[in-house]
Amino acid sequence: MVTAKKVAEKKTKAPAVPKEPTFAMPQEVKDWIERASSIMKHQQGEILRLKQEIVELKSYKKWAEHRILRSDHEE
Protein backbone atom coordinates (compact mmCIF):
# COMPACT_ATOMS: atom_id res chain seq x y z
CA MET A 1 0.00 0.00 0.00
CA VAL A 2 1.32 3.43 -0.98
CA THR A 3 0.78 6.35 1.37
CA ALA A 4 1.33 10.00 0.65
CA LYS A 5 4.04 11.76 2.54
CA LYS A 6 2.89 14.41 4.95
CA VAL A 7 4.22 17.77 3.98
CA ALA A 8 5.08 20.00 6.89
CA GLU A 9 3.21 23.28 6.77
CA LYS A 10 5.44 26.24 6.12
CA LYS A 11 5.38 28.76 8.88
CA THR A 12 5.09 32.32 7.65
CA LYS A 13 6.79 35.03 9.56
CA ALA A 14 4.97 38.27 10.12
CA PRO A 15 6.84 41.03 8.34
CA ALA A 16 9.14 42.76 10.74
CA VAL A 17 8.06 46.30 11.49
CA PRO A 18 11.04 48.53 10.91
CA LYS A 19 11.91 50.57 13.94
CA GLU A 20 11.88 54.30 13.51
CA PRO A 21 15.42 55.46 13.28
CA THR A 22 16.48 57.69 16.08
CA PHE A 23 18.81 60.52 15.35
CA ALA A 24 20.93 62.43 17.73
CA MET A 25 20.01 66.09 17.46
CA PRO A 26 21.89 69.03 18.79
CA GLN A 27 20.18 70.72 21.73
CA GLU A 28 19.63 73.85 19.60
CA VAL A 29 17.53 71.87 17.15
CA LYS A 30 15.48 70.30 19.95
CA ASP A 31 14.87 73.73 21.45
CA TRP A 32 13.87 75.16 18.07
CA ILE A 33 11.40 72.31 17.44
CA GLU A 34 9.93 72.70 20.92
CA ARG A 35 9.57 76.48 20.45
CA ALA A 36 7.97 76.06 17.01
CA SER A 37 5.54 73.50 18.41
CA SER A 38 4.62 75.85 21.23
CA ILE A 39 4.03 78.72 18.80
CA MET A 40 1.82 76.51 16.62
CA LYS A 41 -0.28 75.44 19.62
CA HIS A 42 -0.68 79.08 20.69
CA GLN A 43 -1.71 80.15 17.19
CA GLN A 44 -4.21 77.29 16.92
CA GLY A 45 -5.80 78.43 20.18
CA GLU A 46 -5.89 82.00 18.88
CA ILE A 47 -7.57 80.86 15.65
CA LEU A 48 -10.26 79.00 17.62
CA ARG A 49 -10.84 82.04 19.84
CA LEU A 50 -11.16 84.36 16.84
CA LYS A 51 -13.56 81.99 15.07
CA GLN A 52 -15.77 81.99 18.17
CA GLU A 53 -15.58 85.79 18.31
CA ILE A 54 -16.65 86.02 14.65
CA VAL A 55 -19.68 83.83 15.35
CA GLU A 56 -20.64 86.03 18.32
CA LEU A 57 -20.18 89.25 16.31
CA LYS A 58 -22.32 87.94 13.44
CA SER A 59 -25.02 87.04 15.93
CA TYR A 60 -24.84 90.51 17.52
CA LYS A 61 -24.90 92.18 14.10
CA LYS A 62 -28.06 90.30 13.17
CA TRP A 63 -29.69 91.23 16.48
CA ALA A 64 -28.63 94.91 16.16
CA GLU A 65 -29.84 95.20 12.56
CA HIS A 66 -33.20 93.75 13.56
CA ARG A 67 -33.50 96.12 16.52
CA ILE A 68 -32.46 99.21 14.48
CA LEU A 69 -34.75 98.41 11.56
CA ARG A 70 -37.63 97.69 13.92
CA SER A 71 -37.13 101.03 15.72
CA ASP A 72 -37.12 102.88 12.36
CA HIS A 73 -40.57 101.52 11.58
CA GLU A 74 -41.95 102.59 14.97
CA GLU A 75 -41.06 106.27 14.55
C-alpha positions as CSV (number, residue, x, y, z in Angstrom):
1,M,0.0,0.0,0.0
2,V,1.3,3.4,-1.0
3,T,0.8,6.3,1.4
4,A,1.3,10.0,0.7
5,K,4.0,11.8,2.5
6,K,2.9,14.4,4.9
7,V,4.2,17.8,4.0
8,A,5.1,20.0,6.9
9,E,3.2,23.3,6.8
10,K,5.4,26.2,6.1
11,K,5.4,28.8,8.9
12,T,5.1,32.3,7.6
13,K,6.8,35.0,9.6
14,A,5.0,38.3,10.1
15,P,6.8,41.0,8.3
16,A,9.1,42.8,10.7
17,V,8.1,46.3,11.5
18,P,11.0,48.5,10.9
19,K,11.9,50.6,13.9
20,E,11.9,54.3,13.5
21,P,15.4,55.5,13.3
22,T,16.5,57.7,16.1
23,F,18.8,60.5,15.3
24,A,20.9,62.4,17.7
25,M,20.0,66.1,17.5
26,P,21.9,69.0,18.8
27,Q,20.2,70.7,21.7
28,E,19.6,73.9,19.6
29,V,17.5,71.9,17.1
30,K,15.5,70.3,20.0
31,D,14.9,73.7,21.4
32,W,13.9,75.2,18.1
33,I,11.4,72.3,17.4
34,E,9.9,72.7,20.9
35,R,9.6,76.5,20.4
36,A,8.0,76.1,17.0
37,S,5.5,73.5,18.4
38,S,4.6,75.9,21.2
39,I,4.0,78.7,18.8
40,M,1.8,76.5,16.6
41,K,-0.3,75.4,19.6
42,H,-0.7,79.1,20.7
43,Q,-1.7,80.2,17.2
44,Q,-4.2,77.3,16.9
45,G,-5.8,78.4,20.2
46,E,-5.9,82.0,18.9
47,I,-7.6,80.9,15.7
48,L,-10.3,79.0,17.6
49,R,-10.8,82.0,19.8
50,L,-11.2,84.4,16.8
51,K,-13.6,82.0,15.1
52,Q,-15.8,82.0,18.2
53,E,-15.6,85.8,18.3
54,I,-16.7,86.0,14.6
55,V,-19.7,83.8,15.4
56,E,-20.6,86.0,18.3
57,L,-20.2,89.2,16.3
58,K,-22.3,87.9,13.4
59,S,-25.0,87.0,15.9
60,Y,-24.8,90.5,17.5
61,K,-24.9,92.2,14.1
62,K,-28.1,90.3,13.2
63,W,-29.7,91.2,16.5
64,A,-28.6,94.9,16.2
65,E,-29.8,95.2,12.6
66,H,-33.2,93.8,13.6
67,R,-33.5,96.1,16.5
68,I,-32.5,99.2,14.5
69,L,-34.8,98.4,11.6
70,R,-37.6,97.7,13.9
71,S,-37.1,101.0,15.7
72,D,-37.1,102.9,12.4
73,H,-40.6,101.5,11.6
74,E,-42.0,102.6,15.0
75,E,-41.1,106.3,14.6
